[in-house]
Amino acid sequence: AAAEAREKALLGEVRPAADAQATAASAKAKAAAAVAQVQEAAKVEAATRERSERVSELLLDDMAGELAALMSALASANADRTTADRMEAAATERAAAAAVAAAAA
């Protein structure tokens, strides 16, 4: 009876230890899964940031191209305006010369 009681006591000690080991193994597996999820999230975040930076660069390049085209159009319009001003001045001079000639005649 004493041996039987002792065996039950040992079994009583072994079972909680086995349960503790199973619990520890489960916790370790959950921790590993959590670490893997965090690593995957970090990879996704890095890829998203990289894509965002590339999109920003493309947008800036596009905007720079549009700005250059607008500046070129403005320069062309200014040149056209200067030419028109010169033509108007020449026409005014010719009209004045014609008026002077008509008055003299």
PASEBA-1860 file (N, C-alpha, C; in nm, 3 decimals):
! residues 105
1> AAAEAREK> 0.083/-0.120/0.000/0.000/0.000/0.000/0.087/0.125/0.000 ~ 0.199/0.118/0.076/0.288/0.234/0.081/0.352/0.257/-0.056 ~ 0.390/0.146/-0.121/0.451/0.157/-0.253/0.350/0.213/-0.353 ~ 0.227/0.169/-0.338/0.122/0.217/-0.427/0.097/0.366/-0.405 ~ 0.096/0.408/-0.282/0.076/0.548/-0.248/0.192/0.632/-0.302 ~ 0.312/0.576/-0.290/0.430/0.646/-0.339/0.425/0.661/-0.492 ~ 0.381/0.555/-0.559/0.371/0.558/-0.705/0.269/0.662/-0.749 ~ 0.158/0.669/-0.678/0.056/0.769/-0.712/0.110/0.911/-0.689
9> ALLGEVRP> 0.188/0.927/-0.585/0.246/1.058/-0.556/0.343/1.099/-0.667 ~ 0.426/1.000/-0.713/0.519/1.030/-0.822/0.444/1.063/-0.950 ~ 0.338/0.987/-0.976/0.257/1.015/-1.095/0.192/1.153/-1.084 ~ 0.153/1.188/-0.965/0.093/1.320/-0.942/0.192/1.432/-0.969 ~ 0.320/1.406/-0.943/0.424/1.507/-0.970/0.462/1.510/-1.118 ~ 0.458/1.393/-1.182/0.497/1.383/-1.322/0.394/1.450/-1.412 ~ 0.267/1.429/-1.384/0.162/1.485/-1.469/0.168/1.639/-1.474 ~ 0.178/1.710/-1.361/0.187/1.856/-1.369/0.312/1.902/-1.446
17> AADAQATA> 0.422/1.828/-1.432/0.543/1.864/-1.505/0.521/1.847/-1.655 ~ 0.457/1.739/-1.695/0.428/1.715/-1.836/0.332/1.822/-1.888 ~ 0.233/1.857/-1.808/0.140/1.964/-1.848/0.214/2.096/-1.865 ~ 0.307/2.125/-1.774/0.385/2.248/-1.781/0.471/2.249/-1.907 ~ 0.530/2.133/-1.941/0.612/2.126/-2.063/0.525/2.147/-2.187 ~ 0.406/2.087/-2.188/0.316/2.104/-2.303/0.273/2.251/-2.314 ~ 0.245/2.313/-2.201/0.207/2.453/-2.201/0.323/2.540/-2.251 ~ 0.443/2.510/-2.207/0.561/2.586/-2.250/0.584/2.568/-2.400
25> ASAKAKAA> 0.568/2.445/-2.449/0.586/2.420/-2.592/0.481/2.496/-2.673 ~ 0.359/2.497/-2.624/0.252/2.570/-2.693/0.282/2.719/-2.694 ~ 0.326/2.773/-2.581/0.359/2.915/-2.572/0.475/2.949/-2.666 ~ 0.573/2.859/-2.672/0.688/2.882/-2.760/0.642/2.882/-2.907 ~ 0.553/2.791/-2.944/0.503/2.786/-3.081/0.423/2.913/-3.113 ~ 0.342/2.959/-3.018/0.266/3.082/-3.040/0.359/3.202/-3.054 ~ 0.464/3.205/-2.974/0.560/3.315/-2.982/0.631/3.314/-3.117 ~ 0.668/3.195/-3.164/0.734/3.185/-3.295/0.640/3.231/-3.406
33> AAVAQVQE> 0.512/3.194/-3.395/0.415/3.239/-3.495/0.399/3.391/-3.490 ~ 0.398/3.447/-3.370/0.385/3.592/-3.357/0.507/3.662/-3.417 ~ 0.625/3.608/-3.394/0.747/3.666/-3.450/0.741/3.661/-3.603 ~ 0.695/3.549/-3.657/0.683/3.535/-3.802/0.584/3.637/-3.858 ~ 0.474/3.660/-3.787/0.376/3.758/-3.832/0.435/3.899/-3.830 ~ 0.510/3.930/-3.727/0.573/4.063/-3.717/0.675/4.080/-3.829 ~ 0.752/3.976/-3.857/0.851/3.984/-3.964/0.782/4.004/-4.099 ~ 0.673/3.932/-4.121/0.600/3.945/-4.247/0.540/4.086/-4.259
41> AAKVEAAT> 0.486/4.136/-4.149/0.431/4.272/-4.150/0.540/4.374/-4.180 ~ 0.659/4.354/-4.127/0.770/4.446/-4.153/0.809/4.442/-4.301 ~ 0.809/4.322/-4.360/0.841/4.309/-4.503/0.736/4.382/-4.587 ~ 0.609/4.364/-4.553/0.501/4.428/-4.628/0.512/4.580/-4.614 ~ 0.541/4.627/-4.494/0.554/4.772/-4.470/0.671/4.828/-4.551 ~ 0.782/4.756/-4.556/0.899/4.803/-4.631/0.868/4.807/-4.781 ~ 0.800/4.704/-4.830/0.764/4.701/-4.972/0.666/4.814/-5.005 ~ 0.573/4.839/-4.916/0.476/4.947/-4.936/0.546/5.082/-4.937
49> RERSERVS> 0.638/5.102/-4.845/0.713/5.228/-4.839/0.794/5.247/-4.968 ~ 0.857/5.139/-5.015/0.938/5.148/-5.137/0.851/5.184/-5.258 ~ 0.734/5.118/-5.267/0.643/5.150/-5.378/0.596/5.295/-5.368 ~ 0.567/5.340/-5.249/0.522/5.478/-5.228/0.630/5.576/-5.271 ~ 0.754/5.547/-5.237/0.865/5.634/-5.277/0.880/5.637/-5.428 ~ 0.864/5.519/-5.493/0.875/5.515/-5.639/0.763/5.594/-5.704 ~ 0.641/5.580/-5.651/0.527/5.656/-5.705/0.552/5.805/-5.689 ~ 0.604/5.845/-5.573/0.634/5.987/-5.551/0.737/6.037/-5.651
57> ELLLDDMA> 0.840/5.958/-5.675/0.943/5.997/-5.772/0.883/6.011/-5.911 ~ 0.797/5.916/-5.949/0.733/5.923/-6.082/0.644/6.046/-6.092 ~ 0.570/6.074/-5.987/0.484/6.193/-5.988/0.567/6.320/-5.999 ~ 0.677/6.325/-5.924/0.764/6.443/-5.931/0.823/6.459/-6.071 ~ 0.867/6.347/-6.131/0.921/6.353/-6.266/0.815/6.403/-6.364 ~ 0.692/6.352/-6.349/0.582/6.392/-6.436/0.552/6.541/-6.418 ~ 0.548/6.584/-6.293/0.520/6.725/-6.265/0.632/6.814/-6.320 ~ 0.756/6.768/-6.309/0.869/6.844/-6.362/0.857/6.857/-6.514
65> GELAALMS> 0.816/6.750/-6.580/0.796/6.754/-6.725/0.686/6.851/-6.763 ~ 0.576/6.849/-6.688/0.465/6.941/-6.715/0.510/7.085/-6.693 ~ 0.586/7.108/-6.587/0.635/7.243/-6.559/0.727/7.292/-6.671 ~ 0.813/7.205/-6.718/0.903/7.243/-6.827/0.823/7.278/-6.952 ~ 0.718/7.199/-6.981/0.634/7.227/-7.098/0.562/7.361/-7.082 ~ 0.513/7.388/-6.961/0.445/7.517/-6.936/0.542/7.634/-6.949 ~ 0.663/7.617/-6.899/0.763/7.724/-6.909/0.799/7.749/-7.055 ~ 0.809/7.643/-7.132/0.839/7.657/-7.274/0.725/7.730/-7.346
73> ALASANAD> 0.601/7.693/-7.312/0.485/7.759/-7.373/0.482/7.907/-7.334 ~ 0.515/7.937/-7.210/0.519/8.076/-7.165/0.626/8.155/-7.239 ~ 0.743/8.095/-7.255/0.851/8.162/-7.328/0.810/8.188/-7.473 ~ 0.744/8.091/-7.532/0.697/8.107/-7.670/0.591/8.217/-7.679 ~ 0.499/8.220/-7.582/0.396/8.323/-7.581/0.459/8.461/-7.562 ~ 0.560/8.469/-7.476/0.629/8.598/-7.457/0.699/8.643/-7.586 ~ 0.761/8.548/-7.654/0.827/8.581/-7.781/0.725/8.628/-7.884 ~ 0.610/8.559/-7.889/0.504/8.601/-7.981/0.454/8.741/-7.947
81> RTTADRME> 0.440/8.768/-7.817/0.393/8.900/-7.772/0.494/9.008/-7.812 ~ 0.622/8.979/-7.795/0.726/9.076/-7.832/0.721/9.104/-7.982 ~ 0.704/8.999/-8.061/0.695/9.016/-8.207/0.573/9.100/-8.244 ~ 0.461/9.071/-8.178/0.338/9.147/-8.205/0.355/9.293/-8.167 ~ 0.421/9.318/-8.054/0.445/9.456/-8.011/0.531/9.530/-8.114 ~ 0.635/9.462/-8.165/0.723/9.525/-8.265/0.646/9.555/-8.394 ~ 0.561/9.459/-8.435/0.484/9.479/-8.558/0.386/9.596/-8.540 ~ 0.325/9.605/-8.421/0.232/9.714/-8.394/0.305/9.849/-8.396
89> AAATERAA> 0.424/9.852/-8.336/0.502/9.976/-8.335/0.541/10.018/-8.476 ~ 0.581/9.921/-8.558/0.619/9.951/-8.697/0.498/10.002/-8.775 ~ 0.382/9.942/-8.754/0.261/9.985/-8.824/0.223/10.126/-8.780 ~ 0.239/10.155/-8.650/0.209/10.289/-8.600/0.303/10.391/-8.663 ~ 0.431/10.357/-8.676/0.528/10.447/-8.738/0.493/10.473/-8.885 ~ 0.454/10.365/-8.956/0.417/10.380/-9.098/0.291/10.467/-9.112 ~ 0.196/10.447/-9.020/0.073/10.528/-9.026/0.105/10.674/-8.998 ~ 0.194/10.697/-8.902/0.232/10.835/-8.871/0.305/10.898/-8.989
97> AAAVAAAA> 0.394/10.823/-9.053/0.467/10.874/-9.168/0.371/10.903/-9.284 ~ 0.272/10.814/-9.301/0.173/10.836/-9.407/0.091/10.960/-9.378 ~ 0.054/10.983/-9.251/-0.023/11.102/-9.214/0.058/11.228/-9.237 ~ 0.187/11.222/-9.205/0.274/11.339/-9.228/0.286/11.366/-9.376 ~ 0.300/11.261/-9.457/0.313/11.277/-9.602/0.184/11.332/-9.661 ~ 0.071/11.287/-9.611/-0.058/11.334/-9.663/-0.079/11.480/-9.626 ~ -0.035/11.519/-9.508/-0.051/11.657/-9.465/0.039/11.749/-9.546 ~ 0.153/11.698/-9.583/0.248/11.779/-9.659/0.203/11.795/-9.804
105> A> 0.124/11.701/-9.851/0.087/11.704/-9.993/-0.024/11.800/-10.024
END
